[in-house]
């Protein structure tokens, strides 16, 4: 079962994608500390405002909402890239959607990722999108 541990999966994905940094590990650590595992920092999720009372249930706090939406954006890129592999490359009906996704994804990456992450992501995933 250790071969499918979060660490092994991250290492395999990084090796597959040619990533040298540890961004997946950083994201995992960040999310684990804040919500998934009980730690000193996880208490912040129950106290969304510094010095505020603990809250159980829905709460609205701008910084938390921004972090969640940014993570959704990262996951949306991954989901779109994964779904694209289910459509045959020769399927002409998918070409406009592939081109649009590539353009929107590039805008998102340039806005929210570092320059080296953007370069790795764009060169690795857009090599198969060819405009007609």
Residue pairs with C-beta under 8 A, 6 or more apart in sequence:
2 8
6 28
7 25
10 24
10 25
10 28
13 19
13 24
14 20
14 22
14 24
17 120
17 124
18 120
18 124
19 120
21 116
21 117
23 117
27 71
27 74
31 71
32 39
33 39
33 41
33 42
34 41
34 42
34 44
34 45
35 42
35 45
43 54
45 64
46 54
46 55
46 56
47 53
47 54
47 55
48 55
48 59
48 61
48 64
49 61
70 112
73 108
73 112
74 112
77 105
77 108
77 109
77 121
80 101
80 105
81 105
81 125
84 94
84 98
84 101
87 94
87 98
88 94
89 128
95 132
98 129
99 129
99 131
102 126
102 129
105 125
105 126
106 122
106 126
109 117
109 118
109 121
109 122
110 118
113 121
